[in-house]
């Protein structure tokens, strides 16, 4: 196993789990609104080890984004779909999260549920899936000067994850902290370019 392998698995999970579509945006993928040539560097801390990964947006079209992961000078290209399967509307609810009420549309798909609010159209304010249950816990926080919303997930394996999401960051994740039986993991945004 290469040094970047646990990180790559963690980041692919991170990218997939934050790829819920903005209701008002043109595309579902969290890299789709950024121009080709955009890149980010992320610092990973896992099991006492620390390393930096760079993700470059190589190209994109209406169907896929192509990302290049570089760790220790070795690159690997990823091709990820821009769109996702449709959700079915199931009704309206009012949820109290992060100290305020959100009027929401409840949606379902393949055993997953999510609650979307016009007050926060970029991401679901609550999600339930096989991975766990996620909900908004804070609004208007910042990470390195970037505005963020904070979401907390109770993982199905008993762990907990907190994720700071920002539309100003390619991939939308400015920070992530996980606490599980297997150990703690952390992802921090280092730099964004160009």
C-alpha angles and dihedrals in degrees: 000000000000123000091254096050100091088043093049091052090048093048094046087053089047092051094045095046094051096047098098109136124253105240091219097037130092098241143025101226117090092227096048096090093055125083123249109270093045114130141178135199118213128192114218125199116189130156094348093309125111131194141154126238126194121210118195125192098227098178143329142194134175091287109037145015119215116214129185119211117203123190122167091348094305118117133204125183122222125194113201130184117248097207132051137202117286123264123226118232111237105174146289128292138172113226127191107218134153090006097304142081121255123195103218144186110225112220133182138197133164095341093317126113131195138176117218122194130195086219089066106021099167098070140014112267088214133017133181121194141141088278093060143271121305129190141168111264103169140017130200099025120142135219113196090340095310117123112243143183114214122223127187125204126198099209121221090238091060096262129120132227130191118196129189108208126195132177086211091068125074105243087021095246115115095168139358130188123187129189116191139149088259090059142274125300132188135190121194130182109240105176141348124207164248 
